[in-house]
Amino acid sequence: MNSSAIGQIEWSNGTLSIWFHDSGKYDYYGVPQSVYDAFLNSSSKGQFFNDHIRDRY
């Protein structure tokens, strides 16, 4: 993954798991697959996380 902040992302049954380079793994619950797909296709993973995931799930 080409991100300075995020090393890996996975999604399973509504749980989005994100591994941050500096702080490790965090799980976000109730995330629709459409949000995960958009996250994968975003040009800036950090910006997408801040705009669409942080403080929402």
C-alpha distance matrix in Angstrom:
0.0 3.8 5.9 9.0 10.0 7.6 6.1 6.5 8.7 11.7 14.9 18.4 21.8 21.0 19.1 15.6 14.1 11.6 10.9 11.3 11.3 15.0 16.5 15.1 15.0 16.7 17.9 19.0 21.8 23.2 20.0 20.9 18.7 19.0 17.2 14.3 14.3 14.6 11.7 9.4 11.2 11.4 10.9 10.6 9.0 11.4 14.3 13.9 14.0 17.0 18.8 18.5 17.8 19.1 22.8 23.0 22.0
3.8 0.0 3.8 6.9 9.1 8.1 7.9 9.5 11.5 14.8 17.8 21.4 24.7 23.5 21.7 18.0 16.7 13.7 12.9 12.3 11.8 15.1 17.2 16.6 17.0 18.5 20.1 20.8 23.9 25.1 21.9 22.7 20.8 20.6 18.5 16.2 16.0 15.3 12.5 10.8 11.6 10.8 9.1 8.6 8.2 10.3 12.8 13.3 13.9 16.4 18.1 18.5 18.3 19.3 23.1 23.6 23.2
5.9 3.8 0.0 3.8 5.4 5.4 6.8 9.1 11.0 14.7 17.6 21.3 24.3 22.6 20.6 16.8 15.3 11.9 11.1 9.6 9.3 12.1 14.3 14.3 15.0 16.2 18.1 18.8 22.1 23.7 20.6 21.9 20.7 20.4 17.7 15.8 16.3 15.3 12.0 11.4 12.6 10.8 9.4 7.3 6.3 7.1 10.1 11.3 11.3 13.3 15.5 16.4 15.9 16.4 20.1 21.0 20.9
9.0 6.9 3.8 0.0 3.8 6.1 7.8 11.1 13.3 17.1 20.1 23.7 26.7 24.9 22.5 18.8 16.9 13.2 11.6 9.0 7.7 9.8 12.6 13.5 15.0 16.4 19.0 20.0 23.5 25.5 22.7 24.5 23.6 23.4 20.5 18.7 19.7 18.4 15.0 14.9 16.1 14.0 12.4 9.6 8.9 8.0 11.1 13.1 12.6 13.8 16.5 17.9 17.2 16.8 20.4 22.0 21.9
10.0 9.1 5.4 3.8 0.0 3.8 6.7 9.6 11.5 15.2 17.9 21.4 24.2 22.2 19.6 16.0 14.0 10.2 8.8 5.7 5.6 7.3 9.4 10.4 11.8 12.9 15.6 16.6 20.3 22.4 19.9 22.1 21.7 21.8 18.6 16.9 18.6 17.5 13.8 14.3 16.2 14.1 13.3 10.1 8.2 6.4 10.0 11.7 10.2 11.4 14.6 15.7 14.4 13.6 17.1 18.8 18.6
7.6 8.1 5.4 6.1 3.8 0.0 3.8 5.9 7.7 11.5 14.4 17.9 20.8 19.1 16.5 12.9 10.8 7.1 6.0 4.5 5.7 8.6 9.7 9.3 9.7 10.9 13.1 14.3 17.9 20.0 17.4 19.5 18.7 19.2 16.2 14.0 15.7 15.3 11.5 11.6 14.1 12.7 12.7 10.1 7.2 7.0 10.8 11.2 9.5 11.8 14.7 14.8 13.2 13.2 16.8 17.9 17.1
6.1 7.9 6.8 7.8 6.7 3.8 0.0 3.8 7.2 10.6 14.1 17.3 20.7 19.7 16.9 13.5 10.8 7.7 5.5 5.7 5.7 9.4 10.6 9.1 9.5 11.7 13.9 15.7 19.0 21.3 18.8 20.7 19.4 20.4 17.9 15.1 16.5 16.8 13.2 12.3 15.0 14.5 14.5 12.7 9.9 10.6 14.3 14.3 12.7 15.4 18.1 17.9 16.0 16.4 19.9 20.7 19.4
6.5 9.5 9.1 11.1 9.6 5.9 3.8 0.0 3.8 6.9 10.5 13.7 17.2 16.4 13.8 10.6 8.1 5.9 5.1 7.4 8.8 12.2 12.3 10.0 8.9 10.7 11.9 13.7 16.6 18.6 16.2 17.8 16.3 17.7 15.5 12.3 13.8 14.8 11.5 10.2 13.5 13.8 14.7 13.4 10.2 11.7 15.0 14.0 12.5 15.8 18.0 16.9 14.9 16.0 19.3 19.5 17.7
8.7 11.5 11.0 13.3 11.5 7.7 7.2 3.8 0.0 3.8 7.0 10.5 13.7 12.8 10.5 7.2 5.6 4.5 6.4 9.0 11.6 14.5 13.8 11.4 9.2 9.8 9.8 10.9 13.4 15.1 12.5 14.0 12.5 14.1 12.1 8.8 10.8 12.1 9.0 8.2 11.9 12.5 14.3 13.3 9.7 11.6 14.3 12.5 10.9 14.5 16.2 14.4 12.4 14.0 17.2 16.8 14.8
11.7 14.8 14.7 17.1 15.2 11.5 10.6 6.9 3.8 0.0 3.8 6.9 10.4 10.2 8.2 5.8 5.2 6.7 8.9 12.2 14.8 17.5 16.4 13.5 10.6 10.7 9.5 10.5 12.0 13.4 11.2 12.4 10.6 13.1 11.8 8.2 10.3 12.7 10.3 9.4 13.2 14.5 16.9 16.3 12.9 15.0 17.3 14.9 13.3 17.0 18.2 15.8 13.6 15.7 18.4 17.3 14.8
14.9 17.8 17.6 20.1 17.9 14.4 14.1 10.5 7.0 3.8 0.0 3.8 6.9 6.6 5.5 4.4 6.2 8.8 11.8 14.9 18.0 20.4 18.8 16.1 12.7 11.8 9.4 9.3 9.7 10.4 8.3 9.1 7.5 10.6 9.9 6.8 9.2 12.0 10.5 10.3 13.8 15.3 18.3 17.9 14.6 16.6 18.3 15.4 13.9 17.4 18.0 15.0 12.9 15.5 17.7 15.9 13.2
18.4 21.4 21.3 23.7 21.4 17.9 17.3 13.7 10.5 6.9 3.8 0.0 3.8 5.6 5.3 6.7 8.4 11.8 14.6 17.9 21.0 23.1 21.2 18.2 14.6 13.6 10.6 10.6 9.8 10.1 9.3 9.8 8.5 12.2 12.3 9.7 11.9 14.9 14.0 13.8 17.1 18.9 22.0 21.7 18.4 20.3 21.9 18.9 17.3 20.6 21.1 17.8 15.6 18.0 19.7 17.6 14.5
21.8 24.7 24.3 26.7 24.2 20.8 20.7 17.2 13.7 10.4 6.9 3.8 0.0 3.8 5.7 8.5 11.0 14.5 17.6 20.7 24.0 25.9 23.7 20.9 17.2 15.5 12.0 11.1 9.0 8.3 8.5 8.6 8.3 12.0 12.6 11.0 13.2 16.1 15.8 16.1 19.1 20.8 24.2 23.9 20.7 22.5 23.6 20.3 18.8 21.8 21.8 18.3 16.2 18.7 19.7 17.1 14.0
21.0 23.5 22.6 24.9 22.2 19.1 19.7 16.4 12.8 10.2 6.6 5.6 3.8 0.0 3.8 6.4 9.7 12.9 16.4 19.0 22.6 24.2 21.9 19.6 16.0 13.6 10.1 8.2 5.9 4.8 4.9 5.8 6.9 10.2 9.9 9.1 12.0 14.2 13.7 14.9 17.7 18.8 22.3 21.7 18.5 19.9 20.8 17.5 15.8 18.5 18.4 14.8 12.7 15.2 16.1 13.4 10.3
19.1 21.7 20.6 22.5 19.6 16.5 16.9 13.8 10.5 8.2 5.5 5.3 5.7 3.8 0.0 3.8 6.3 9.8 13.0 15.8 19.4 20.8 18.4 16.0 12.3 10.1 6.5 5.6 4.6 6.1 6.1 8.5 9.2 12.4 11.2 9.6 12.9 14.9 13.5 14.5 17.8 18.6 21.7 20.6 17.1 18.2 19.6 16.7 14.4 17.2 17.9 14.7 11.8 13.7 14.9 13.0 9.5
15.6 18.0 16.8 18.8 16.0 12.9 13.5 10.6 7.2 5.8 4.4 6.7 8.5 6.4 3.8 0.0 3.8 6.5 10.1 12.7 16.2 17.9 15.9 13.7 10.2 8.3 5.6 5.0 6.4 8.1 6.3 8.9 9.0 11.5 9.5 7.3 10.9 12.5 10.3 11.5 14.9 15.4 18.3 17.0 13.4 14.5 16.2 13.5 11.2 14.3 15.3 12.4 9.5 11.5 13.5 12.1 9.2
14.1 16.7 15.3 16.9 14.0 10.8 10.8 8.1 5.6 5.2 6.2 8.4 11.0 9.7 6.3 3.8 0.0 3.8 6.7 9.8 13.1 14.9 12.9 10.2 6.7 5.7 4.4 6.3 8.8 11.4 10.0 12.7 12.4 14.9 12.7 10.0 13.3 14.7 11.9 12.4 16.1 16.4 18.7 17.1 13.3 14.1 16.6 14.5 11.8 14.8 16.7 14.4 11.3 12.4 14.7 14.2 11.4
11.6 13.7 11.9 13.2 10.2 7.1 7.7 5.9 4.5 6.7 8.8 11.8 14.5 12.9 9.8 6.5 3.8 0.0 3.8 6.3 9.7 11.6 10.2 8.0 5.5 5.4 6.4 8.1 11.4 13.9 12.1 14.7 14.3 16.0 13.3 10.8 13.7 14.4 11.0 11.6 15.1 14.7 16.4 14.4 10.6 10.9 13.9 12.5 9.7 12.6 15.0 13.5 10.6 11.2 14.2 14.4 12.3
10.9 12.9 11.1 11.6 8.8 6.0 5.5 5.1 6.4 8.9 11.8 14.6 17.6 16.4 13.0 10.1 6.7 3.8 0.0 3.8 6.5 8.7 7.7 5.1 4.1 6.4 8.9 11.3 14.7 17.5 15.8 18.4 17.9 19.5 16.8 14.2 16.7 17.4 13.7 13.8 17.1 16.6 17.6 15.4 11.8 11.8 15.3 14.7 12.0 14.6 17.4 16.6 13.8 13.7 16.7 17.5 15.6
11.3 12.3 9.6 9.0 5.7 4.5 5.7 7.4 9.0 12.2 14.9 17.9 20.7 19.0 15.8 12.7 9.8 6.3 3.8 0.0 3.8 5.5 5.4 5.0 6.2 7.9 11.0 13.0 16.7 19.5 17.7 20.4 20.1 21.3 18.2 16.0 18.4 18.3 14.5 15.0 17.9 16.6 17.0 14.1 11.0 9.9 13.5 13.9 11.1 13.0 16.3 16.3 13.8 12.9 16.0 17.6 16.3
11.3 11.8 9.3 7.7 5.6 5.7 5.7 8.8 11.6 14.8 18.0 21.0 24.0 22.6 19.4 16.2 13.1 9.7 6.5 3.8 0.0 3.8 6.0 6.2 8.8 11.3 14.6 16.8 20.5 23.3 21.4 23.9 23.4 24.4 21.4 19.1 21.1 20.9 17.1 17.1 19.7 18.4 18.0 15.2 12.7 11.6 15.3 16.3 14.0 15.6 19.0 19.4 17.2 16.2 19.3 21.1 20.1
15.0 15.1 12.1 9.8 7.3 8.6 9.4 12.2 14.5 17.5 20.4 23.1 25.9 24.2 20.8 17.9 14.9 11.6 8.7 5.5 3.8 0.0 3.8 6.2 9.6 11.6 15.3 17.4 21.2 24.2 22.7 25.6 25.6 26.6 23.3 21.4 23.8 23.3 19.5 20.1 22.6 20.9 20.5 17.3 14.9 12.9 16.4 17.8 15.1 15.8 19.5 20.3 17.9 16.1 18.8 21.2 20.3
16.5 17.2 14.3 12.6 9.4 9.7 10.6 12.3 13.8 16.4 18.8 21.2 23.7 21.9 18.4 15.9 12.9 10.2 7.7 5.4 6.0 3.8 0.0 3.8 6.9 8.6 12.4 14.8 18.4 21.7 20.7 23.9 24.2 25.6 22.3 20.5 23.3 23.1 19.4 20.3 23.1 21.6 21.9 18.7 15.8 13.9 17.1 18.0 14.8 15.6 19.2 19.5 16.6 14.6 16.8 19.1 17.8
15.1 16.6 14.3 13.5 10.4 9.3 9.1 10.0 11.4 13.5 16.1 18.2 20.9 19.6 16.0 13.7 10.2 8.0 5.1 5.0 6.2 6.2 3.8 0.0 3.8 6.8 10.3 13.4 16.8 20.1 19.1 22.2 22.2 24.0 21.1 18.8 21.6 22.0 18.4 18.8 22.0 21.1 21.8 19.0 15.7 14.6 18.1 18.2 15.0 16.7 20.0 19.6 16.5 15.3 17.6 19.3 17.3
15.0 17.0 15.0 15.0 11.8 9.7 9.5 8.9 9.2 10.6 12.7 14.6 17.2 16.0 12.3 10.2 6.7 5.5 4.1 6.2 8.8 9.6 6.9 3.8 0.0 3.8 6.8 10.1 13.3 16.7 15.9 19.0 19.0 21.1 18.4 16.0 19.1 19.9 16.4 16.9 20.4 19.9 21.3 18.8 15.2 14.6 17.8 17.2 13.9 16.0 19.0 17.9 14.5 13.9 16.1 17.1 14.7
16.7 18.5 16.2 16.4 12.9 10.9 11.7 10.7 9.8 10.7 11.8 13.6 15.5 13.6 10.1 8.3 5.7 5.4 6.4 7.9 11.3 11.6 8.6 6.8 3.8 0.0 3.8 6.7 10.1 13.5 13.0 16.4 17.2 19.2 16.3 14.5 18.0 18.6 15.3 16.6 20.0 19.3 21.1 18.5 14.9 14.1 16.7 15.7 12.1 14.0 16.7 15.3 11.7 10.9 12.7 13.6 11.0
17.9 20.1 18.1 19.0 15.6 13.1 13.9 11.9 9.8 9.5 9.4 10.6 12.0 10.1 6.5 5.6 4.4 6.4 8.9 11.0 14.6 15.3 12.4 10.3 6.8 3.8 0.0 3.8 6.5 10.1 10.0 13.4 14.4 16.8 14.3 12.7 16.3 17.3 14.6 16.0 19.5 19.3 21.6 19.5 15.8 15.6 17.8 15.9 12.6 14.8 16.8 14.6 10.9 11.1 12.4 12.3 9.0
19.0 20.8 18.8 20.0 16.6 14.3 15.7 13.7 10.9 10.5 9.3 10.6 11.1 8.2 5.6 5.0 6.3 8.1 11.3 13.0 16.8 17.4 14.8 13.4 10.1 6.7 3.8 0.0 3.8 6.9 6.8 10.5 12.3 14.3 11.7 10.9 14.7 15.4 13.2 15.3 18.4 18.0 20.7 18.7 15.2 15.1 16.5 14.2 11.1 13.1 14.4 11.7 8.1 8.9 9.8 8.9 5.4
21.8 23.9 22.1 23.5 20.3 17.9 19.0 16.6 13.4 12.0 9.7 9.8 9.0 5.9 4.6 6.4 8.8 11.4 14.7 16.7 20.5 21.2 18.4 16.8 13.3 10.1 6.5 3.8 0.0 3.8 5.6 9.0 11.3 13.8 11.9 11.6 15.3 16.3 14.9 17.0 19.9 20.0 23.0 21.5 18.1 18.3 19.3 16.6 13.9 15.9 16.5 13.3 10.2 11.5 11.5 9.6 5.8
23.2 25.1 23.7 25.5 22.4 20.0 21.3 18.6 15.1 13.4 10.4 10.1 8.3 4.8 6.1 8.1 11.4 13.9 17.5 19.5 23.3 24.2 21.7 20.1 16.7 13.5 10.1 6.9 3.8 0.0 3.8 6.3 9.4 11.5 10.3 10.9 14.1 15.2 14.7 16.9 19.4 19.7 23.1 22.0 18.9 19.5 19.9 16.8 14.8 16.7 16.4 12.9 10.6 12.7 12.5 9.6 6.6
20.0 21.9 20.6 22.7 19.9 17.4 18.8 16.2 12.5 11.2 8.3 9.3 8.5 4.9 6.1 6.3 10.0 12.1 15.8 17.7 21.4 22.7 20.7 19.1 15.9 13.0 10.0 6.8 5.6 3.8 0.0 3.8 6.5 8.3 6.6 7.2 10.5 11.4 10.9 13.2 15.6 15.9 19.4 18.5 15.6 16.6 16.9 13.5 12.0 14.3 13.8 10.1 8.3 11.2 12.0 9.1 6.8
20.9 22.7 21.9 24.5 22.1 19.5 20.7 17.8 14.0 12.4 9.1 9.8 8.6 5.8 8.5 8.9 12.7 14.7 18.4 20.4 23.9 25.6 23.9 22.2 19.0 16.4 13.4 10.5 9.0 6.3 3.8 0.0 3.8 5.3 5.4 6.7 8.9 10.2 10.9 12.8 14.7 15.6 19.3 19.1 16.7 18.3 18.2 14.5 13.9 16.4 15.2 11.4 10.7 14.1 15.1 11.7 10.2
18.7 20.8 20.7 23.6 21.7 18.7 19.4 16.3 12.5 10.6 7.5 8.5 8.3 6.9 9.2 9.0 12.4 14.3 17.9 20.1 23.4 25.6 24.2 22.2 19.0 17.2 14.4 12.3 11.3 9.4 6.5 3.8 0.0 3.8 5.4 4.9 6.1 8.5 9.6 10.5 12.3 14.1 17.8 18.2 15.8 18.1 18.3 14.6 14.5 17.5 16.5 12.9 12.5 16.0 17.7 14.7 13.1
19.0 20.6 20.4 23.4 21.8 19.2 20.4 17.7 14.1 13.1 10.6 12.2 12.0 10.2 12.4 11.5 14.9 16.0 19.5 21.3 24.4 26.6 25.6 24.0 21.1 19.2 16.8 14.3 13.8 11.5 8.3 5.3 3.8 0.0 3.8 5.4 5.1 6.2 8.5 9.9 10.6 12.1 15.9 16.7 15.0 17.4 16.9 13.1 13.8 16.5 14.8 11.5 12.2 16.0 17.7 14.6 14.0
17.2 18.5 17.7 20.5 18.6 16.2 17.9 15.5 12.1 11.8 9.9 12.3 12.6 9.9 11.2 9.5 12.7 13.3 16.8 18.2 21.4 23.3 22.3 21.1 18.4 16.3 14.3 11.7 11.9 10.3 6.6 5.4 5.4 3.8 0.0 3.8 5.4 5.1 6.0 8.7 9.9 10.3 14.0 14.0 12.0 14.0 13.5 9.7 10.1 12.8 11.3 7.9 8.4 12.2 14.2 11.5 11.1
14.3 16.2 15.8 18.7 16.9 14.0 15.1 12.3 8.8 8.2 6.8 9.7 11.0 9.1 9.6 7.3 10.0 10.8 14.2 16.0 19.1 21.4 20.5 18.8 16.0 14.5 12.7 10.9 11.6 10.9 7.2 6.7 4.9 5.4 3.8 0.0 3.8 5.5 4.9 6.2 8.7 9.9 13.4 13.5 10.9 13.4 13.9 10.3 10.2 13.6 13.1 10.1 9.6 13.1 15.6 13.4 12.2
14.3 16.0 16.3 19.7 18.6 15.7 16.5 13.8 10.8 10.3 9.2 11.9 13.2 12.0 12.9 10.9 13.3 13.7 16.7 18.4 21.1 23.8 23.3 21.6 19.1 18.0 16.3 14.7 15.3 14.1 10.5 8.9 6.1 5.1 5.4 3.8 0.0 3.8 5.4 5.1 6.3 8.7 12.2 13.4 11.7 14.8 14.9 11.4 12.4 15.8 14.8 12.2 12.6 16.2 18.8 16.5 15.7
14.6 15.3 15.3 18.4 17.5 15.3 16.8 14.8 12.1 12.7 12.0 14.9 16.1 14.2 14.9 12.5 14.7 14.4 17.4 18.3 20.9 23.3 23.1 22.0 19.9 18.6 17.3 15.4 16.3 15.2 11.4 10.2 8.5 6.2 5.1 5.5 3.8 0.0 3.8 5.4 5.1 6.0 9.7 10.8 9.8 12.7 12.0 8.5 10.5 13.3 11.9 9.7 11.1 14.6 17.4 15.3 15.4
11.7 12.5 12.0 15.0 13.8 11.5 13.2 11.5 9.0 10.3 10.5 14.0 15.8 13.7 13.5 10.3 11.9 11.0 13.7 14.5 17.1 19.5 19.4 18.4 16.4 15.3 14.6 13.2 14.9 14.7 10.9 10.9 9.6 8.5 6.0 4.9 5.4 3.8 0.0 3.8 5.4 5.2 8.6 8.6 6.5 9.4 9.7 6.4 7.5 10.9 10.5 8.7 9.2 12.3 15.5 14.1 13.9
9.4 10.8 11.4 14.9 14.3 11.6 12.3 10.2 8.2 9.4 10.3 13.8 16.1 14.9 14.5 11.5 12.4 11.6 13.8 15.0 17.1 20.1 20.3 18.8 16.9 16.6 16.0 15.3 17.0 16.9 13.2 12.8 10.5 9.9 8.7 6.2 5.1 5.4 3.8 0.0 3.8 5.7 8.5 9.4 7.7 11.2 12.1 9.5 10.6 14.1 14.1 12.5 12.7 15.6 18.9 17.6 17.0
11.2 11.6 12.6 16.1 16.2 14.1 15.0 13.5 11.9 13.2 13.8 17.1 19.1 17.7 17.8 14.9 16.1 15.1 17.1 17.9 19.7 22.6 23.1 22.0 20.4 20.0 19.5 18.4 19.9 19.4 15.6 14.7 12.3 10.6 9.9 8.7 6.3 5.1 5.4 3.8 0.0 3.8 6.5 8.8 8.6 12.3 12.2 9.8 12.1 15.1 14.4 13.2 14.5 17.4 20.7 19.3 19.3
11.4 10.8 10.8 14.0 14.1 12.7 14.5 13.8 12.5 14.5 15.3 18.9 20.8 18.8 18.6 15.4 16.4 14.7 16.6 16.6 18.4 20.9 21.6 21.1 19.9 19.3 19.3 18.0 20.0 19.7 15.9 15.6 14.1 12.1 10.3 9.9 8.7 6.0 5.2 5.7 3.8 0.0 3.8 5.5 6.0 9.3 8.7 6.7 9.7 12.1 11.4 11.1 12.8 15.3 18.6 17.7 18.3
10.9 9.1 9.4 12.4 13.3 12.7 14.5 14.7 14.3 16.9 18.3 22.0 24.2 22.3 21.7 18.3 18.7 16.4 17.6 17.0 18.0 20.5 21.9 21.8 21.3 21.1 21.6 20.7 23.0 23.1 19.4 19.3 17.8 15.9 14.0 13.4 12.2 9.7 8.6 8.5 6.5 3.8 0.0 3.8 6.4 9.2 8.6 8.3 11.3 13.2 12.9 13.6 15.3 17.2 20.7 20.3 21.1
10.6 8.6 7.3 9.6 10.1 10.1 12.7 13.4 13.3 16.3 17.9 21.7 23.9 21.7 20.6 17.0 17.1 14.4 15.4 14.1 15.2 17.3 18.7 19.0 18.8 18.5 19.5 18.7 21.5 22.0 18.5 19.1 18.2 16.7 14.0 13.5 13.4 10.8 8.6 9.4 8.8 5.5 3.8 0.0 3.8 5.5 5.4 6.2 8.6 10.1 10.6 11.9 13.1 14.4 17.9 18.2 19.1
9.0 8.2 6.3 8.9 8.2 7.2 9.9 10.2 9.7 12.9 14.6 18.4 20.7 18.5 17.1 13.4 13.3 10.6 11.8 11.0 12.7 14.9 15.8 15.7 15.2 14.9 15.8 15.2 18.1 18.9 15.6 16.7 15.8 15.0 12.0 10.9 11.7 9.8 6.5 7.7 8.6 6.0 6.4 3.8 0.0 3.8 5.5 5.1 6.1 8.6 9.9 10.3 10.6 11.9 15.7 15.9 16.2
11.4 10.3 7.1 8.0 6.4 7.0 10.6 11.7 11.6 15.0 16.6 20.3 22.5 19.9 18.2 14.5 14.1 10.9 11.8 9.9 11.6 12.9 13.9 14.6 14.6 14.1 15.6 15.1 18.3 19.5 16.6 18.3 18.1 17.4 14.0 13.4 14.8 12.7 9.4 11.2 12.3 9.3 9.2 5.5 3.8 0.0 3.8 5.5 5.1 6.2 8.6 10.1 10.0 10.1 13.8 14.8 15.5
14.3 12.8 10.1 11.1 10.0 10.8 14.3 15.0 14.3 17.3 18.3 21.9 23.6 20.8 19.6 16.2 16.6 13.9 15.3 13.5 15.3 16.4 17.1 18.1 17.8 16.7 17.8 16.5 19.3 19.9 16.9 18.2 18.3 16.9 13.5 13.9 14.9 12.0 9.7 12.1 12.2 8.7 8.6 5.4 5.5 3.8 0.0 3.8 5.4 5.1 6.1 8.4 9.8 10.1 13.4 14.2 15.7
13.9 13.3 11.3 13.1 11.7 11.2 14.3 14.0 12.5 14.9 15.4 18.9 20.3 17.5 16.7 13.5 14.5 12.5 14.7 13.9 16.3 17.8 18.0 18.2 17.2 15.7 15.9 14.2 16.6 16.8 13.5 14.5 14.6 13.1 9.7 10.3 11.4 8.5 6.4 9.5 9.8 6.7 8.3 6.2 5.1 5.5 3.8 0.0 3.8 5.5 5.1 5.7 7.3 9.1 12.4 12.2 13.4
14.0 13.9 11.3 12.6 10.2 9.5 12.7 12.5 10.9 13.3 13.9 17.3 18.8 15.8 14.4 11.2 11.8 9.7 12.0 11.1 14.0 15.1 14.8 15.0 13.9 12.1 12.6 11.1 13.9 14.8 12.0 13.9 14.5 13.8 10.1 10.2 12.4 10.5 7.5 10.6 12.1 9.7 11.3 8.6 6.1 5.1 5.4 3.8 0.0 3.8 5.6 5.5 4.9 5.9 9.6 10.0 10.7
17.0 16.4 13.3 13.8 11.4 11.8 15.4 15.8 14.5 17.0 17.4 20.6 21.8 18.5 17.2 14.3 14.8 12.6 14.6 13.0 15.6 15.8 15.6 16.7 16.0 14.0 14.8 13.1 15.9 16.7 14.3 16.4 17.5 16.5 12.8 13.6 15.8 13.3 10.9 14.1 15.1 12.1 13.2 10.1 8.6 6.2 5.1 5.5 3.8 0.0 3.8 5.9 6.1 5.3 8.3 9.6 11.5
18.8 18.1 15.5 16.5 14.6 14.7 18.1 18.0 16.2 18.2 18.0 21.1 21.8 18.4 17.9 15.3 16.7 15.0 17.4 16.3 19.0 19.5 19.2 20.0 19.0 16.7 16.8 14.4 16.5 16.4 13.8 15.2 16.5 14.8 11.3 13.1 14.8 11.9 10.5 14.1 14.4 11.4 12.9 10.6 9.9 8.6 6.1 5.1 5.6 3.8 0.0 3.8 6.3 7.0 9.2 9.3 11.8
18.5 18.5 16.4 17.9 15.7 14.8 17.9 16.9 14.4 15.8 15.0 17.8 18.3 14.8 14.7 12.4 14.4 13.5 16.6 16.3 19.4 20.3 19.5 19.6 17.9 15.3 14.6 11.7 13.3 12.9 10.1 11.4 12.9 11.5 7.9 10.1 12.2 9.7 8.7 12.5 13.2 11.1 13.6 11.9 10.3 10.1 8.4 5.7 5.5 5.9 3.8 0.0 3.8 6.4 8.4 7.1 9.1
17.8 18.3 15.9 17.2 14.4 13.2 16.0 14.9 12.4 13.6 12.9 15.6 16.2 12.7 11.8 9.5 11.3 10.6 13.8 13.8 17.2 17.9 16.6 16.5 14.5 11.7 10.9 8.1 10.2 10.6 8.3 10.7 12.5 12.2 8.4 9.6 12.6 11.1 9.2 12.7 14.5 12.8 15.3 13.1 10.6 10.0 9.8 7.3 4.9 6.1 6.3 3.8 0.0 3.8 6.3 5.3 6.1
19.1 19.3 16.4 16.8 13.6 13.2 16.4 16.0 14.0 15.7 15.5 18.0 18.7 15.2 13.7 11.5 12.4 11.2 13.7 12.9 16.2 16.1 14.6 15.3 13.9 10.9 11.1 8.9 11.5 12.7 11.2 14.1 16.0 16.0 12.2 13.1 16.2 14.6 12.3 15.6 17.4 15.3 17.2 14.4 11.9 10.1 10.1 9.1 5.9 5.3 7.0 6.4 3.8 0.0 3.8 5.5 6.7
22.8 23.1 20.1 20.4 17.1 16.8 19.9 19.3 17.2 18.4 17.7 19.7 19.7 16.1 14.9 13.5 14.7 14.2 16.7 16.0 19.3 18.8 16.8 17.6 16.1 12.7 12.4 9.8 11.5 12.5 12.0 15.1 17.7 17.7 14.2 15.6 18.8 17.4 15.5 18.9 20.7 18.6 20.7 17.9 15.7 13.8 13.4 12.4 9.6 8.3 9.2 8.4 6.3 3.8 0.0 3.8 5.9
23.0 23.6 21.0 22.0 18.8 17.9 20.7 19.5 16.8 17.3 15.9 17.6 17.1 13.4 13.0 12.1 14.2 14.4 17.5 17.6 21.1 21.2 19.1 19.3 17.1 13.6 12.3 8.9 9.6 9.6 9.1 11.7 14.7 14.6 11.5 13.4 16.5 15.3 14.1 17.6 19.3 17.7 20.3 18.2 15.9 14.8 14.2 12.2 10.0 9.6 9.3 7.1 5.3 5.5 3.8 0.0 3.8
22.0 23.2 20.9 21.9 18.6 17.1 19.4 17.7 14.8 14.8 13.2 14.5 14.0 10.3 9.5 9.2 11.4 12.3 15.6 16.3 20.1 20.3 17.8 17.3 14.7 11.0 9.0 5.4 5.8 6.6 6.8 10.2 13.1 14.0 11.1 12.2 15.7 15.4 13.9 17.0 19.3 18.3 21.1 19.1 16.2 15.5 15.7 13.4 10.7 11.5 11.8 9.1 6.1 6.7 5.9 3.8 0.0
